Amino acid sequence: MKKFGLIGAAGYIAPRHMRAIQDTGNQLICALDPYDGVGIIDSFFPEADFFTEPERFDRHLDKLRRRGQNKVDYVAICSPNYLHDAHIRMALRNEAHAICEKPLVLNPWNLDALEELEKETGKKIYTILQLRLHPSILALKKKIEEAPKDKVYDIDLSYITSRGRWYFFSWKGDTQKSGGVATNIGIHFFDMLSWIFGNLKDLEVTLNQPEKASGILEFARARVNWYLSVDSKDLPAAAVDKGKRTFRNLTIEGEALEFSDGFTDLHTLSYQNILAGNGFGIKDARPSVEIAQKIRMMKAGV
């Protein structure tokens, strides 16, 4: 049984990590969040120690490490994007592997420093890239691999996930903290596209606003027109009529790829792979981090 710490226990994604820890037969020893409304922990690990201050959480990890009793083996990181780098460092300083939500970091040069830290500590930094484990995406990758190697695909990607006014008053609405809409909601897709269609050759940004962005990505084997938005006014009528606040569309050569379902257990599957030594690491995360950072720095029309 492996021992886990968790940073960011009050967030939307934290329960998926708690369930993955539980489903893989492991134990959550301690958790951290500045917000103390974390009753969800009772559904999984009510005996876990809880901290609202990172300094005390760090001290607790250090104390467990020095005692050798309940030493934490892994730290799951579900904190705001701009804190990932610092929290990964906290985990490795305390001789624990890190399992971090995407984006691993906001800027590519931070990955270089983290690679050095891995070498110094002998601990691994993993990230959750669950689209790579989705059955429909795996089937698409196989199809592309078996197709003629000189084929370049035309792809349209639209992802609209409505957010209320709160979004722009939270860290997610602050580009310096979240990386902007391309990072916040696009990083999954940029990873998946580069994983399947090869290295990025060129990109153009046609729209770059706080609530929406669009452009063209040229990969080795695909040309992608993409549009991302958190504005509910961008939802198509068909989605609105069904009471949906999210619309996801990916078409390849005019053929829609359906992958709306099948996400339920992907965090647990991610944990199973990590615990078996097969998780995704810094090298896997780098292409999508580079793409999102380039988009963030570019003005529309460039």
DRENPASE-747696 format. One line per field, with one value per residue (C-alpha): residue in three letters; x, y, z. Coordinates in Angstrom, 2 decimals. Example, Ala and Ser with C-alpha at 12.3 -4.5 7.8 and 13.67 -1.06 7.14 Angstrom:
2
res: c(ALA; SER)
c1: c(12.30; 13.67)
c2: c(-4.50; -1.06)
c3: c(7.80; 7.14)
END
This chain:
302
res: c(MET; LYS; LYS; PHE; GLY; LEU; ILE; GLY; ALA; ALA; GLY; TYR; ILE; ALA; PRO; ARG; HIS; MET; ARG; ALA; ILE; GLN; ASP; THR; GLY; ASN; GLN; LEU; ILE; CYS; ALA; LEU; ASP; PRO; TYR; ASP; GLY; VAL; GLY; ILE; ILE; ASP; SER; PHE; PHE; PRO; GLU; ALA; ASP; PHE; PHE; THR; GLU; PRO; GLU; ARG; PHE; ASP; ARG; HIS; LEU; ASP; LYS; LEU; ARG; ARG; ARG; GLY; GLN; ASN; LYS; VAL; ASP; TYR; VAL; ALA; ILE; CYS; SER; PRO; ASN; TYR; LEU; HIS; ASP; ALA; HIS; ILE; ARG; MET; ALA; LEU; ARG; ASN; GLU; ALA; HIS; ALA; ILE; CYS; GLU; LYS; PRO; LEU; VAL; LEU; ASN; PRO; TRP; ASN; LEU; ASP; ALA; LEU; GLU; GLU; LEU; GLU; LYS; GLU; THR; GLY; LYS; LYS; ILE; TYR; THR; ILE; LEU; GLN; LEU; ARG; LEU; HIS; PRO; SER; ILE; LEU; ALA; LEU; LYS; LYS; LYS; ILE; GLU; GLU; ALA; PRO; LYS; ASP; LYS; VAL; TYR; ASP; ILE; ASP; LEU; SER; TYR; ILE; THR; SER; ARG; GLY; ARG; TRP; TYR; PHE; PHE; SER; TRP; LYS; GLY; ASP; THR; GLN; LYS; SER; GLY; GLY; VAL; ALA; THR; ASN; ILE; GLY; ILE; HIS; PHE; PHE; ASP; MET; LEU; SER; TRP; ILE; PHE; GLY; ASN; LEU; LYS; ASP; LEU; GLU; VAL; THR; LEU; ASN; GLN; PRO; GLU; LYS; ALA; SER; GLY; ILE; LEU; GLU; PHE; ALA; ARG; ALA; ARG; VAL; ASN; TRP; TYR; LEU; SER; VAL; ASP; SER; LYS; ASP; LEU; PRO; ALA; ALA; ALA; VAL; ASP; LYS; GLY; LYS; ARG; THR; PHE; ARG; ASN; LEU; THR; ILE; GLU; GLY; GLU; ALA; LEU; GLU; PHE; SER; ASP; GLY; PHE; THR; ASP; LEU; HIS; THR; LEU; SER; TYR; GLN; ASN; ILE; LEU; ALA; GLY; ASN; GLY; PHE; GLY; ILE; LYS; ASP; ALA; ARG; PRO; SER; VAL; GLU; ILE; ALA; GLN; LYS; ILE; ARG; MET; MET; LYS; ALA; GLY; VAL)
c1: c(0.00; 1.45; 1.01; -0.26; -0.43; -2.82; -2.51; -5.70; -8.32; -11.22; -11.04; -13.24; -10.75; -9.56; -12.31; -11.13; -7.68; -9.11; -11.12; -8.09; -6.01; -8.80; -9.51; -5.84; -5.79; -3.66; -4.03; -4.31; -2.27; -2.58; -4.12; -3.68; -6.02; -6.34; -10.12; -11.39; -14.67; -13.30; -15.96; -15.54; -12.51; -14.94; -16.21; -12.75; -10.19; -11.73; -8.59; -6.34; -4.63; -5.65; -3.79; -4.75; -1.19; 1.48; 4.26; 2.65; 1.86; 5.49; 6.66; 4.31; 5.71; 9.23; 8.36; 6.84; 9.91; 12.34; 10.38; 10.07; 6.49; 3.73; 6.28; 4.47; 5.41; 3.43; 1.97; -1.04; -1.20; -4.55; -3.70; -4.02; -1.86; 0.71; 1.48; 2.18; 5.90; 6.31; 4.19; 6.07; 9.28; 7.75; 6.92; 10.38; 12.13; 10.25; 11.39; 8.01; 7.05; 4.69; 1.45; 0.35; -2.75; -2.18; -0.68; 2.42; 3.77; 2.91; 6.26; 8.56; 11.73; 10.30; 10.35; 14.12; 14.59; 12.23; 14.20; 17.29; 15.37; 14.33; 17.99; 19.02; 16.33; 15.82; 12.05; 9.66; 7.26; 4.10; 1.20; -2.39; -2.96; -6.17; -7.21; -4.34; -6.14; -9.59; -10.72; -11.84; -8.56; -6.54; -8.52; -7.87; -4.13; -4.04; -5.96; -3.55; -0.51; -1.85; -2.68; -0.26; 2.56; 2.34; -1.34; -2.04; -5.46; -7.83; -9.24; -11.76; -11.84; -14.39; -14.66; -17.09; -17.48; -19.61; -18.36; -20.22; -19.07; -17.18; -14.63; -13.08; -12.85; -11.02; -7.43; -8.73; -9.58; -6.07; -3.78; -0.68; -2.08; -3.99; -2.20; -5.42; -8.19; -5.82; -4.04; -7.03; -9.32; -7.14; -4.10; -5.82; -6.51; -3.10; -1.51; -3.76; -3.24; 0.56; 0.63; -1.29; -0.28; 3.35; 5.49; 4.16; 5.43; 3.64; 0.79; -1.38; -3.62; -6.74; -8.45; -6.97; -9.32; -9.78; -12.89; -12.11; -9.30; -8.89; -6.30; -4.57; -2.08; 0.11; 1.35; 3.47; 0.33; -2.57; -3.83; -6.12; -8.62; -9.38; -11.78; -11.97; -14.43; -15.89; -18.63; -22.11; -23.22; -20.99; -22.98; -24.81; -28.62; -28.74; -26.77; -28.82; -32.09; -30.92; -29.94; -26.24; -23.56; -20.72; -20.16; -17.29; -16.73; -13.77; -14.04; -11.33; -11.73; -15.38; -16.01; -16.96; -15.05; -17.28; -15.53; -18.02; -18.32; -15.78; -14.03; -15.31; -12.42; -9.53; -7.91; -7.93; -6.41; -3.80; -2.88; -2.65; -0.17; 1.86; 2.05; 3.23; 5.99; 4.35; 2.94; 3.37; 6.20; 7.92; 8.87; 5.24; 3.94; 6.41; 4.75; 1.39; 3.05; 5.07; 2.00; -0.11; 2.71; 3.26; -0.47; -0.53; 2.32; 0.92; -1.49; -4.39; -3.46; 0.12)
c2: c(0.00; 3.35; 6.52; 9.69; 13.40; 15.67; 19.39; 21.13; 19.05; 21.47; 21.73; 20.22; 17.55; 16.46; 13.82; 11.97; 11.71; 10.59; 7.90; 6.81; 6.50; 4.47; 2.32; 1.36; 0.16; 2.95; 5.49; 9.26; 10.33; 14.13; 16.89; 20.65; 23.41; 27.05; 26.56; 24.32; 23.18; 19.75; 17.42; 15.35; 13.77; 11.97; 9.95; 8.53; 9.02; 10.55; 9.76; 11.90; 14.85; 18.20; 21.51; 24.96; 26.35; 25.04; 25.66; 23.33; 20.75; 20.85; 20.44; 17.47; 15.76; 16.36; 14.99; 11.81; 11.37; 11.73; 9.38; 6.80; 6.14; 6.84; 8.52; 9.81; 8.03; 10.23; 13.74; 14.38; 18.03; 19.60; 23.20; 26.29; 26.09; 28.70; 26.82; 23.45; 24.08; 25.03; 22.12; 19.61; 20.87; 20.46; 16.84; 15.95; 17.76; 15.43; 12.35; 11.73; 11.30; 13.98; 13.30; 16.63; 17.71; 19.42; 21.77; 20.46; 24.04; 27.23; 27.80; 25.33; 26.54; 25.42; 21.88; 22.07; 22.91; 20.12; 17.60; 18.60; 18.15; 14.64; 13.75; 15.26; 13.54; 10.31; 10.92; 11.08; 13.77; 12.40; 14.20; 13.20; 13.03; 11.06; 11.67; 9.39; 6.59; 7.20; 4.27; 6.54; 8.45; 5.23; 3.93; 7.17; 6.97; 3.40; 4.45; 7.31; 5.10; 2.58; 5.24; 6.44; 8.38; 11.32; 11.94; 15.34; 15.56; 18.53; 18.83; 21.14; 21.38; 23.35; 23.22; 25.49; 25.00; 27.73; 29.52; 32.04; 35.45; 33.85; 32.47; 35.88; 36.75; 33.50; 32.52; 30.88; 34.28; 35.61; 34.75; 35.03; 32.34; 30.06; 30.59; 31.81; 29.95; 28.09; 26.53; 26.18; 24.28; 23.59; 21.83; 18.39; 18.75; 20.19; 17.18; 14.72; 16.31; 16.45; 12.88; 11.58; 13.90; 14.64; 17.68; 21.21; 22.91; 26.27; 28.08; 31.12; 32.85; 34.46; 35.36; 35.78; 37.16; 36.38; 34.26; 32.75; 31.98; 30.46; 29.75; 27.22; 24.56; 22.88; 19.49; 17.05; 15.17; 17.55; 21.08; 22.00; 24.85; 25.26; 27.34; 27.43; 29.39; 29.73; 32.08; 30.51; 32.71; 30.59; 27.42; 26.13; 26.14; 22.32; 22.28; 25.09; 23.35; 20.25; 22.32; 21.59; 24.07; 22.27; 21.56; 19.47; 18.81; 17.22; 16.41; 14.75; 15.04; 15.93; 12.87; 13.54; 11.77; 10.97; 10.95; 12.62; 9.52; 7.17; 9.60; 8.17; 5.89; 7.49; 8.96; 5.53; 4.05; 6.84; 5.95; 2.26; 3.06; 5.39; 2.84; 0.27; 2.66; 3.52; 7.01; 10.09; 12.40; 15.67; 14.59; 13.73; 17.03; 19.30; 19.64; 20.84; 23.22; 24.73; 25.11; 26.76; 29.13; 30.20; 30.89; 32.91; 35.13; 35.74; 38.44; 37.71; 37.77; 36.60)
c3: c(0.00; -1.08; 0.98; -0.70; 0.01; -1.88; -2.65; -3.75; -1.96; -2.45; -6.24; -8.93; -9.96; -6.48; -5.93; -9.05; -7.51; -4.16; -5.90; -7.94; -4.75; -3.16; -6.22; -6.56; -2.95; -1.53; 1.30; 1.52; 4.55; 4.37; 2.30; 1.81; 0.72; 1.85; 1.68; 4.47; 2.90; 2.09; 3.48; 0.32; 2.02; 4.38; 1.41; 0.82; 3.60; 6.74; 8.77; 6.55; 8.23; 6.78; 6.52; 5.25; 5.27; 2.88; 5.41; 7.94; 5.26; 4.11; 7.71; 8.12; 5.02; 6.30; 9.74; 8.27; 6.07; 8.96; 11.20; 8.48; 9.60; 7.06; 4.80; 1.73; -1.51; -3.90; -3.78; -6.03; -7.16; -8.05; -7.19; -9.46; -12.57; -11.53; -8.31; -9.94; -10.29; -6.60; -5.39; -7.55; -5.96; -2.49; -3.28; -4.57; -1.71; 0.61; -1.35; -2.95; -6.59; -7.96; -9.84; -11.27; -13.14; -16.46; -17.35; -15.65; -15.73; -17.64; -19.35; -21.15; -19.42; -16.08; -17.44; -17.90; -14.21; -13.16; -15.23; -13.26; -10.02; -11.07; -11.60; -8.26; -6.19; -8.10; -7.97; -10.91; -12.03; -13.64; -15.26; -16.02; -19.79; -19.69; -23.30; -24.30; -22.47; -23.96; -26.17; -29.04; -29.04; -28.93; -31.90; -33.80; -33.12; -34.44; -37.55; -38.28; -37.71; -40.24; -42.87; -45.59; -43.90; -46.33; -45.61; -44.00; -42.36; -42.21; -38.70; -37.05; -33.27; -31.27; -27.51; -25.68; -21.95; -20.39; -17.31; -15.16; -13.99; -11.08; -13.55; -14.26; -10.56; -9.81; -10.59; -13.77; -15.22; -14.55; -17.47; -15.29; -12.99; -15.37; -18.67; -20.28; -22.04; -24.41; -21.43; -19.13; -21.48; -24.52; -23.10; -23.24; -26.94; -27.84; -26.16; -27.92; -31.35; -31.08; -29.74; -32.75; -35.60; -34.82; -34.14; -34.46; -37.63; -37.47; -35.78; -36.33; -33.79; -35.25; -31.96; -28.50; -25.84; -22.13; -22.79; -26.21; -28.63; -32.07; -34.69; -36.91; -35.84; -38.45; -37.32; -39.30; -40.36; -39.72; -40.23; -37.34; -37.21; -33.51; -31.45; -27.64; -25.54; -22.05; -23.33; -23.18; -26.11; -28.37; -27.69; -30.79; -30.69; -30.61; -27.34; -25.79; -26.69; -24.79; -21.75; -22.24; -21.20; -22.95; -26.64; -27.96; -31.65; -33.41; -37.10; -39.17; -42.92; -42.25; -40.07; -36.45; -33.70; -30.74; -27.37; -25.04; -22.87; -21.37; -19.02; -15.72; -14.81; -16.70; -13.57; -11.95; -15.11; -15.07; -11.48; -12.32; -15.09; -12.85; -10.03; -12.57; -13.68; -17.01; -16.39; -18.58; -17.61; -18.48; -22.00; -22.76; -21.35; -23.15; -26.62; -25.27; -22.78; -25.63; -27.86; -25.16; -24.19; -27.81; -28.24; -25.01; -26.21; -29.69; -30.76; -33.09; -36.75; -36.17)
END
